[in-house]
Amino acid sequence: MMANPEFSIDGYRHMLSQLLDLGYTGAGFADARPQERDLILRHDIDIWPEYSVATAQVEQQIGLSAWYFFLVRCPLYNLMAPESTRVLKEIQDLGHKVGLHFDAALFPDDEAVLEAELSFECSILETLTGQPVEMISFHRPSQSLVGRDALVAGRDHTYRPRYIREMGYCSDSRGEWRHGHPFKNEAVIEGRALQLLTHPVWWSTNGMGHVANALADFERRHSESVVDALSNTITGYPELMKSSRDVEGAGE
């Protein structure tokens, strides 16, 4: 069975449907069985939460539940902004789980420091979602965290050996299948469990150059949101900017 290589929402739906045709069923981290056709769907949200709504809708429509991991400290989105909190609610309403995406590179590789910061960020996310944080994924993890079997801040995490060694693991990091395409994964060929990590931003555009197109789309959307925020914050902002451009034009 050939996989549709297109990075798009239709391509995402097609890929999941093919996995279901192969006998895979959706599973959570806690109940996935390494030797069975259990499928863990994981999303790390590195860029703008709004992109995650489309994949969440596709999963709900075909009867699958996924995990969505959000950054609390992020220069590219504010999880406390009204748009982000609406996304969190919509994803939960669609039957999906929300976890913490923790940027370990912001801190020294010290267990006590990481435990304290993890607990702090979990408490913020729990306040925003109204639900306990059960799972953590790492953004730019340190070597001490990858493959660590112990819990972190009293919570399970996606890089435990059970999830990345006993099961198959695929990721579309930077818009490429850097661990091989899911349908060529040894676990899928053998009929074993798979943790499938995708980033919704890469599935937001179609065809060739999807990474550049997705990033250009993000830049455009981010610019528009900044203009909207400035307009709502500074009275007369559009007129001020127009006046400034008129002055600059007159000086040419």
C-alpha positions in Angstrom: 0.0 0.0 0.0 1.5 3.3 -1.1 1.3 6.3 1.2 0.2 9.7 -0.1 3.3 11.9 0.3 1.5 15.2 0.2 1.8 17.3 3.4 -1.7 18.7 3.6 -4.8 18.1 5.6 -6.1 15.7 3.0 -2.8 14.0 3.0 -3.0 13.7 6.8 -6.5 12.2 6.6 -5.3 9.8 4.0 -2.3 8.6 6.0 -4.4 8.0 9.1 -7.0 6.1 7.1 -4.3 3.9 5.7 -3.1 3.1 9.2 -6.6 2.1 10.2 -6.9 -0.1 7.1 -3.7 -1.8 8.3 -5.5 -2.7 11.5 -4.2 0.1 13.7 -6.5 1.4 16.5 -6.0 4.6 18.5 -4.4 4.4 21.9 -3.1 6.7 24.6 0.4 6.5 26.0 -0.7 4.7 29.2 -2.7 1.9 27.5 -0.7 1.4 24.2 0.6 -2.2 23.9 4.1 -2.4 22.3 3.4 -5.7 20.5 0.0 -4.8 19.1 -1.2 -2.4 16.3 -1.8 0.5 18.7 -1.4 4.0 17.3 -0.4 6.9 19.5 -1.0 10.3 17.8 1.2 13.1 19.2 1.5 16.7 18.2 4.1 19.1 19.5 2.9 22.7 18.9 6.0 24.7 18.2 4.3 27.4 16.1 0.9 29.0 16.6 -1.8 26.8 18.2 -4.4 27.8 15.6 -2.8 25.3 13.1 -3.7 22.4 15.4 -7.5 22.8 15.0 -7.6 21.3 11.5 -5.7 18.1 12.4 -7.8 17.8 15.6 -11.0 17.9 13.5 -9.7 15.3 11.0 -8.9 12.9 13.9 -12.3 13.4 15.6 -14.1 12.8 12.2 -12.4 9.4 11.7 -12.7 8.3 15.3 -9.2 8.9 16.7 -8.0 10.8 19.7 -4.6 12.5 19.9 -2.3 14.2 22.3 -1.5 17.9 21.8 1.5 19.3 23.6 1.8 23.1 24.0 4.7 25.4 25.1 4.1 27.7 28.0 7.3 29.7 27.3 7.3 30.4 23.6 8.4 33.5 21.6 6.1 32.5 18.7 2.8 32.3 20.6 1.1 33.3 23.8 -0.8 30.5 25.4 -2.7 32.9 27.5 -4.0 35.0 24.6 -7.7 34.6 24.0 -7.1 32.9 20.6 -4.9 30.3 22.2 -7.3 29.5 25.1 -10.1 29.1 22.5 -7.9 26.5 20.7 -7.2 24.7 23.9 -10.9 24.4 24.6 -11.8 23.4 21.1 -9.2 20.6 21.1 -10.5 19.3 24.4 -14.1 19.5 23.2 -13.1 17.4 20.2 -12.0 14.6 22.6 -8.3 15.1 22.5 -5.8 15.4 25.4 -3.5 18.4 26.2 0.0 18.0 27.6 3.0 20.2 28.3 5.7 20.8 25.7 8.7 21.7 27.7 11.7 23.6 26.3 14.5 22.1 28.3 17.2 24.1 26.5 16.1 27.2 28.5 17.5 25.8 31.7 20.7 24.1 32.9 20.8 20.3 32.7 20.2 20.0 36.4 17.5 17.6 37.7 16.4 19.9 40.6 16.0 22.9 38.3 14.2 21.0 35.7 11.8 19.4 38.2 10.9 22.8 39.6 10.4 24.4 36.2 8.4 21.5 34.9 6.1 21.6 38.0 5.7 25.4 37.5 4.7 25.1 33.8 2.4 22.2 34.5 0.5 24.3 37.0 0.1 27.1 34.5 -1.2 24.7 31.8 -3.6 23.0 34.3 -5.0 26.4 35.2 -5.6 27.2 31.5 -7.2 23.9 30.7 -8.9 23.0 33.9 -7.5 19.5 33.6 -4.4 17.8 35.2 -1.3 17.5 33.0 -0.6 13.8 32.7 2.0 13.8 29.9 5.0 15.9 29.0 7.0 16.1 25.8 10.3 17.8 25.4 11.3 20.6 23.0 15.1 20.5 22.5 15.6 17.9 25.2 18.9 17.4 27.0 20.7 14.1 26.7 19.7 13.3 30.3 16.0 13.4 29.4 15.9 11.3 26.2 15.5 7.7 27.1 15.0 8.5 30.8 12.6 5.9 32.3 11.8 7.7 35.5 8.8 10.1 35.7 9.5 13.9 35.5 7.8 16.2 38.0 5.7 13.1 38.9 4.4 12.8 35.3 4.9 10.5 32.4 6.8 11.7 29.4 7.0 10.8 25.7 10.7 9.9 25.6 10.6 6.9 28.0 12.1 3.8 26.4 8.6 2.2 26.3 7.5 4.9 23.8 10.6 5.3 21.6 12.3 1.9 21.7 9.8 -0.8 22.6 7.4 0.8 20.0 8.0 2.3 16.6 8.6 6.0 16.5 8.1 8.4 13.5 8.5 12.2 13.4 8.0 14.8 10.7 10.6 17.1 12.3 11.2 20.2 10.1 8.7 18.9 7.6 10.6 15.7 6.8 10.2 12.1 7.9 13.6 12.0 9.6 13.0 8.6 11.1 11.7 7.2 7.8 8.1 7.3 6.5 5.6 5.7 8.8 4.7 2.9 6.3 8.4 2.0 6.1 8.8 1.8 9.8 9.9 -1.6 11.1 7.2 -1.6 13.7 4.4 -0.9 11.1 5.8 -3.6 8.8 5.8 -6.1 11.8 2.4 -5.0 13.1 3.6 -3.4 16.3 2.7 -0.2 18.1 3.7 3.2 16.7 4.1 6.6 18.3 3.5 9.1 15.4 4.7 12.6 16.1 3.5 15.3 13.7 3.5 19.1 13.8 0.3 20.6 12.5 2.0 23.6 10.8 3.7 21.3 8.2 0.3 20.0 7.1 -1.3 23.4 6.6 -0.2 23.9 3.0 -0.1 21.6 -0.1 2.5 20.4 -2.5 6.1 21.1 -3.1 7.9 23.6 -0.9 5.4 22.9 1.9 7.8 24.0 4.6 8.6 27.3 3.1 5.0 27.9 2.3 3.9 27.0 5.8 6.5 29.4 7.3 5.5 32.2 4.9 1.9 31.6 5.9 2.9 31.9 9.6 4.7 35.1 9.0 1.7 36.6 7.2 -0.7 35.5 9.9 1.6 36.7 12.7 2.0 40.1 11.0 -1.7 40.4 10.7 -2.2 39.5 14.4 0.4 42.1 15.4 -1.4 44.8 13.4 -4.8 43.8 15.0 -3.2 43.9 18.5 -1.7 47.3 17.9 -5.0 48.6 16.5 -6.9 47.4 19.6 -4.2 48.8 21.9 -3.3 52.2 20.4 -6.2 54.5 19.5 -5.9 55.7 15.9 -3.0 53.3 15.1 -4.0 52.9 11.3 -4.2 56.6 10.9 -0.8 57.1 12.6 0.8 54.6 10.3 -0.8 56.1 7.2 0.4 59.6 8.3 3.9 58.3 8.8 4.0 56.6 5.4 2.7 59.8 3.8 5.6 61.8 5.4 8.2 59.3 4.3 6.8 59.3 0.8 6.9 63.1 0.6 10.6 63.1 1.4 11.5 60.9 -1.6 
